[in-house]
Amino acid sequence: MNNLNDNEHLNDTPGCTNPTNYLKTSAFIDSAASISLVGQKALCKIAEIQEKNKSLGIPKGASMETTQTVELLLAKFPKAARRAFRIPSITHNLVAVSELCDAGCTVYFHKHGVEI
């Protein structure tokens, strides 16, 4: 997991363990996703402009709906890279590599993790 918060004190657990409150402050970097998704507990703010809710297909023909557009609290990311959609039922936050790259970020994967 990659800590997605500019506050260093949130990542107070050393090594390969999850930081305190990791469901709020961390996300998986998803190279297959086309949009970034966050769960109910994610630290973010409601976006000023609400986009149409998205319907996402999941296994066995079921689907999930986003409930609102949010802005990730990542001041170092370009504004376009901070856009995400809330799905209260997901367990882990997902940040789409495509969203990061489209916003001008470069994403490097290496044996120790990922750098943005």
Buried (B, 14 or more C-beta within 10 A) or exposed (E): BEBBBEEEEBBEEEEEEEBEEBBBBBBBBBEEBEBBBBBEBBBBEEBEEEEEEBEBEEEEEEEBEBBBBBBBBBEEBEEEBBBBBBBBEBEBBBBBBBBBBEBEBEBEEEEEEBEB
